[in-house]
């Protein structure tokens, strides 16, 4: 993973922030204050793993509490499998999708997805079942313990989480769902200096990693030359490049 990435004429540094293993219900703001705040500069913004947000909210399910039904077992037969990623091929994980979306909507999504495959169009299932269902993460036998046994559900009120971080810590925040297949921006606070599309591209190689890296935060810094852009200089550059 390259530490910097260039988009157009702009270069960004991605600073991986290492933490201890965050426990269920542990304060997100306290964790950010301890690990991320000391390495941020004015003009930086921070990307946060959606899994960590859910863990901090204690918004998780143990696999022992999930019993796959007939619908989940049926759907996983047609789920595409990716190397080194179980995706939603595990019935227990798909069952959480069914519970989140409801059986009628999931059946509709399954039928629409099957029709889409016939037409060569992928991703219809997730568009119909609801975008937030795809944020469920966990039950991966290759993941760091305890995520072999736990699934993190979609974060609650992610926009408010980002807003609270910016208001209380003074750091613009983005929550992302990243894996080795794709990266999705879930929520952003108002002062993030890039749009959601650019934020996604900056993080598209998922620098947080998928295993036991313990890097759930990334401080993103816009660079000019060999260091951070000074605010006055940034304004001049923006006016010229617009």
N, C-alpha and C positions, 0 to 999 in steps of 0.2 A: 504494500500500500504506500503510495507516494504521500509525503507529508503535505505537499502543495498541489493545487489543481488550477489550471488556467481555463477561463471561459472568455472567449473573445480576446479583448485586450486587458482583462483583469485577472490578477492572480490572487488566490486565497490560500491561506495556511490553515490546516486542520490540526488542532492541538488535542491529542487524546488525553483525557483526564482519567487517571487510574483511581479506583476507590477500593474499599473493602467490599466483601460480599454483602450487599444490602439485604436486610431481613424484612420480612413481611410487616407492614405497618410502620416502618421506619420513616421519619420525617424527610420529605424530599427537599424542603427548604434548608433544613439543617445539613443535609448531605451536600447540597450545592454550596452552602456557605463554607463548609469545611474544605471541599476539594476544588471547586470550580472558581469561586470568587477570587482566590489569591492569584490565579493565573490570567485573569481577564484584564484587558485594557479598554480604554474608552473607544467606542466604535465596534467592539467585538459583539458577537451574539453566540448563543449556545444552543446546540442541538442535543436533545434528550431522548433516550430510548423510551418508546411507549411502554415497553415491558416494565422498566423501572418505575414509571409513573403508576402503573397498575399495582406493582408490588408495594409501593409506598402507600397506596390506598387500601391495601390488603384485599384487592379485588381479584382474587384467584380461586381456582378450584382444584382440589386434589382428585387424582384419577379414581380413587376409591368411591367418590361420590357421583361418578358418571357411569350410567348404564346405557350403552348404545342401543337404540331402537332399530326397528326394521328399516326406517327411512335412511338413517345414517349409514347402516350397513350396505344398503343398496347404492347410495350415492358414491361411496368410496371406491366401488368397483370401476367407476369411470374417471376417477381423479388422476390427473397427470402426475407422475412421480419424477422428481428432480434428483440428480446426484447430490449426496450429502445433505439432503433436506427432505424430511418426511412430508412437508407441506400439510395437506389435509387428508392424507391417505390413511390415517389412523381413525377407526370408527369412533373412538371416544372423543377425539377432537372435533369430528364432524357433528357429533351429537350436541356439542356446545353451540354449533351454528344453528342446528334445528331448534334448540331451546331459545336462542336469542331471537331468531327470525319468526319462529312459529311454524307449525307443520304446513298450513295452507300455502304460505309464501314460499317455503322451502320446496314444496312439490312443484309450484309454478316455476321457480327458478331452475329446478332440475329439468323440467320439460323444455323450458326455453333454452337452457344450456345444451341439451341434446340436439335441439333443432339447429342451434348455432354451429355445433360441430359438423353437422351434415353439410352446412353451407360454408364451412371453413372459417367460421368466426368464433374466436375463443374469448372467454371472459364474461359471457352473458350471464352465467350462473351467478357470479358475484355482483354484477350490476343489479340483478333482480332481487337477490336475497338481501341486499343491503350492504353498503360499502364497509360498515363497521364490523361486520361478521368476519371479514378477512383479517382483522387486526388480532384475532385470537392467536395466542402464541404459547407453545409448550407441548408437553407430553412427548418430548423428543428424546429417544434413548441415547442419543449421542451428545446431548446438551450437558451443561454443568449441573450437578446436583444442587438444589432439589427440583430443577425444571424437567428432569426425567419423569417426575411424578406429578408436577403441578402445571396448570395452564394459567396464563395471565389473560384475563378478559379485557375487552377494550376499555381504555381509561375513561373514568367518569369526568364529565365537564372539562375536556382538554383545553378548550379556549380559556376557561377561567383559570386553569392551572398556569398557562403561559402568562396570562395577565397578572396573576398574583406574583409570579417570579419577577416579572419586569417591575412591578410596583414596589415590591419589598426589597429586592436585591439590586435593582437598577440595571439588570441585564436583559436585553431582548431575548426571547426564548422561542424555540421551535421544537415541537414533539414529532418524532419520525418513527415510522414502522419500517425497519430495514432488515433485509436478509440477503442471501447470496443470489437471489433472483431479481429483486426489485427494491426500491426505496419509495416510500409514500410519505408525504407531509400530511400530518393529521391536524395540527393546529399551530398557529403563530400568534405572538403578541404584536401589538400595533407598531412598535418601533424597530422591528427587524428590518435592516437596510436593504434587503433583497426581497423579491416576490417568491411565491411558493415554487414556481417552476425553476428559478435559479437556485433556490435552497436545495431542491431535490437533485439538481445536476451537480452541485458542489459535493453532495454526499452519496452520489449514485453508486460508488464502489463499496458502500457500506463499511467505512473505516472503523466502525465500532466493533466489527467482528461478530462471529456467530457462536463462539465457544466459551472458553473461560478467561477471556482477555480482561474482564473487570474494567472496561472502559465505556460506561454507559453515557458519558458526556463527551461532547466535542466542542471546544471553543473554536469558532471560525473567525479568522482575522483577514481583512482585506489588505493586500500588500502592494507596495509600490517600490520598486528597486529592491532593497534588501531588508526593508522593515515596514512597520505599520504606516499607513497613510495618515499624515497629519490632517485634522479636520478642515483647515483652511485650504490645503492643497487638494483634498478630496472634493471640495465644492467646485474648485476650478476645473478639475478633471471631469467631473460630472457635467458641468456646463458645456464643456468642449465636446464631450462624446455623445451628448443627447441629440 
